[in-house]
Amino acid sequence: MLPVIALVGRPNVGKSTLFNVLTKSRDALVADYPGLTRDRKYGHGQYNENSYILIDTGGLSGESEEIDEHMARQTLLAIDEANIVLFMVDGRSGITAADEGIARQIRRLGKNIHLVINKTDGIDVDTAQNDFASLGFPESYPIAAAHKKGVTQLVENLLADWPEWEEDLDNKYSGIRVAIAGKPNVGKSTLINRMLGEERVVVMDMPGTTRDSIYIPFEHDGQEYTLIDTAGVRRQKKVKETVEKFSVIKTLQAVDQSNVTVIMIDAREGITDQDLHLLGYAIDSGRALLIVVNKWDGIEDYKKDEIKEELERRLSFVQFADIYFISALHGSNVGLLYRAINKAYASAFKDMSTSELTRILDNAVQAHQPPTMRGRRIKLRYAHQGGKNPPIVVIHGNQTDLLPKSYTRYLMNHFIEALKLIGTPMRMEFKTSDNPYAKRSNPRAPAKKPGKTPFKKTIKKKNKVKTREHARHK
């Protein structure tokens, strides 16, 4: 399973800033105002081609009499879910009574806790570490999350030896792994039973029937699949039962372990913020996507048009994914999902030759040249494949770090269209070639060979010698 990391600490110590850095997003709100984060926030991070789940929490006061009950409950639930807990403190403010109270509270839970001293830029790191040594943690990690200082070393030290990353999912689960995810009572278990042709999982008209992810291998038309029925992801305010508090993590881990993720949306409720968050997580994980709108039967035509317009407007960021309108209960259009899953899987694992990718890159550059930066034109020389699920295209050139995001999006759309990728996101990586003349003071001047004198200077010297000899004779 993927490691789960929880960020805890008192308000305004930089938890949300570190969350955004580790997930490479702006999902968590960040402002210089204590207590801004109220509920748990989940995100997807990556380290050396391996993934982890990150949880951002609200701040703790450290004193049970004054602690905000809702924020405290959310934080304790996050600690229960986590494998690793990062206890964050403010290096500039120094140790406080709240820090000491929080340390006592979380130490009783028996978790793998690490002390992280944030905001250490501009201060003496040794003094800050000595100040927080009284908290009793054997080791501390000084960082500056706002400037990304020390963050890579932190993740490297914490996760370098994570044992579960060695798990071989391809041998454990045969065929295409398909995760069915969505809100509770959207019809996930009903869809799986319809695809299997039997009552394999419990179906009840009550949200939250499925508590854990269920892996079901089966075969259809000679193709092997492993369907993953996940627990519903509901808003955090509605997560109250002890058993259900692990459902969100199980669902996110199932998405990470899948090859294709099917996001189910209730046609009668429309797309919600929870659906969008789940879609965003699946895209960040790089999984092939299929969007399924369930309970399509019985809806009037004018209402169907309104739903389609809303989906087109709110899902503009996920145009690569196909949308299917089905009825899992009656089986309408369910048979189309097999072909869609196969197409998305084939696109996610597509083999792309270097010559083909370089040709597509040349065509894109000829149609629309990269901009000029610092008086020089950005040159993109060649491209090759860097990975699968999702497909990764690595582009080499000069000044690629200055390439605008708008041009990166243009290239990505051009590659997706040229490669005919369906149902899978794509990632692009840029690498700048080393300049062989970077160490020279004048790169355009040719290097002088030692021991040789330029031709013109030699002629001048010979002329001077002849003039002197001629004067002597006179």
Buried (B, 14 or more C-beta within 10 A) or exposed (E): BBBBBBBBBBBBBBBBBBBBBBBEBEBBBBEEEEEBBBBBBBBBBBBEEBBBBBBBBBBBBBEEEEBBEEBBBBBBBBBBBBBBBBBBBBBEBEBEEBBBBBBEBBBEEEBEBBBBBBBBBEBEBEEBBEBBEEBEBEEBBBBBBBBEEBBEEBBEEBBEEBEEBEEEEEEEBEBBBBBBBBBBBBBBBBBBBBBBEEEBBEBEEEBBBBBEBBBBEBEBEEEEBBBBBBBBBBEBEEBEEEEBBBBBBBBBBBBBBBBBBBBBBBBEEBBBEBBBBBBBBBBBBBBBBBBBBBBBBEBEEEEBEEBEEEBEEBBEEBEBBBBBBBBBBEBBBBEBBBEBBBBBBBBBBBEBEEEBBBBBBBEBBEEEEBEEBEEEEBBBBBBBBBEBBBBBBBBBBBBBEBBEEEBBEBBBBBBBEBBEBBBBBBEBEBEBEEEEEEEEEEEEEEEEEEEEEEEEEEEEEEEEEEEEEEEEEE
